[in-house]
């Protein structure tokens, strides 16, 4: 057997995929990419909750990779044993999950994570790519599996920290949704509403007001301080009014909705702090807000939140219209090379 990969995608759904939420056109399965050494799946209850909220089910996948230091042909017997071992591991993980929360499927992919995960999610763009992560000295390492998920073509990305085991059993009670005033940030609202309805959870809208920027040259006289105060007040009032409009527009869902205005500062750290202070146990956000750069997997704020959040984060892909794109949005990275034998 040659050291080349042939993608095996999970079972494709041919029937119309409708979710239970009127603002979400398609049903979404949650594709959880499991690492080689993944043993503790107690936090996977969150992935099951998300799948149920969007009318889908859970799929556990593992990428079986060739030896990193072996450039020659792979022994077919060794390869078959490796695949059988990986499949049994997935089946054990699936059996340990609560079947009352929905159907669980398992699937193997063969090749490199950087190739196979994006190729799999490209074939299932309406589904959600998910991964479990653990911390190392307060930060979470980006493994090959996590890197593949971040660079996937899925409709959304779900990152579940291993510290979320307890909340996975208790269910979601409060969902934090950052709103920065951009159309892109509000694209996450339908997903957040669907999850809140399914979990009977509170929806908390959060807006971090931008810090008024004044040049440091010269003396901060009373006139400059007054200008700073006026702009701060204007930003706070505008943010509160916008969150009120969103709250009113969602009133017909009969959800418990609250809002928080966080004073100007670093939006990234403000979101982490707000989630802790308000006891949020889930965060739903768009991957790109005001920056709108389409050539990176996730935006700066989303990347920071993923690195430090102790709760699950669902990042919704922002699909902007051409007229709404940032001036640099047309700049794209070179595409990922497809595995040998998978070309159209």
Secondary structure, 3 states (H helix, E strand, C coil): CCCCCCCCCCCCCCCCCCCCCCCCCCCCCEEEECCCCCCCCHHHHHHHHHHHHCCCCEEEEEEECCCCCCCCCCCHHHHHHHHHHHHHHHHHHHHHCCHHHCCEEEEEEECCHHHHHHHHHHHCCCCEEEEEECEECCEECCCHHHHHHHCCCCCEEEEEEHHHHHHHHHCCCEEEEECCCCHHHHCCHHHHHHHHHHHCCEEEEEEECCCCCCCCCCCCCHHHHHHHHHHHHHHHHHHHHHHHHHHHHCHHHCCCEEEEEECCCCHHHHHHHHHHHCCCCEEEEECCCCCCCCCCCCCHHHHHHHHHCCCEEEEECCCCCHHHCCCCCCCCCCCCCCCCCCCC
